[in-house]
Amino acid sequence: MRLILLGAPGAGKGTVAELLIEKYGIVQLSTGDMLRSAVKAGTPLGAEAQGYMNRGELVPDSVIMGLMEQRLQSPDCESGFILDGFPRTIPQAEALKAMLSRLGLSIDGIINLEVPRGVILRRLTSRRTCSNPDCQAIYNIYTKPSKKEGVCDKCGSATIQRDDETEEAIGKRLKTYEEKTAPLIDYYRSEKTYASLPALDGREVYENIVAFLERR
């Protein structure tokens, strides 16, 4: 099973991905994880990416696509994968389509998670993250609070609100999403594998995704 999950920050892609991974025995892929792994391993592409990051520049699509192509050929991707938050732009989507064709792979489902802006703001501003870089457990003060307020259940470190999860920062992230990533909805809308589903409840949208995939 090979899937693309689309949706604004805070749409619940991570929650839904966990359920789909458990059901289908597939892996979740993110460009951030791939970049960190490549840099840590000291691969040629990792070194190239590190150079851009050290200069405070965005890592270009050519490097991202190179990392993605290598990752998709890893043994653990043979059973399938979920692309979480990728592609982000139409040029990336076009490059991904060409790469998948070159590798002889197809996508079984392109799922867009629909969530109102107000719900996203509530979700993200109420998120708290463990400050321990080796833990990074995530909590929510409304739906998944730590047992002791401000303290991580797993390691006992302080939980914090990240700088990019204040209301002002989230507003900027949503604006960037609407400008650069939302056009992907129109790009993919005509695909038979595309579905746009309400995602107010993680379990419900998961069941709707499974039903959509099984109908196909």
Secondary structure, 3 states (H helix, E strand, C coil): CEEEEECCCCCCHHHHHHHHHHHHCCEEECHHHHHHHHHHHCCHHHHHHHHHHHCCCCCCHHHHHHHHHHHHCCHHHCCCEEEECCCCCHHHHHHHHHHHHHHCCCCCEEEEEECCHHHHHHHHHCEEEECCCCCCCEEECCCECCCECCECCCCCCEEECCHHHCHHHHHHHHHHHHHHHCHHHHHHCCCCCEEEEECCCHHHHHHHHHHHHHHC
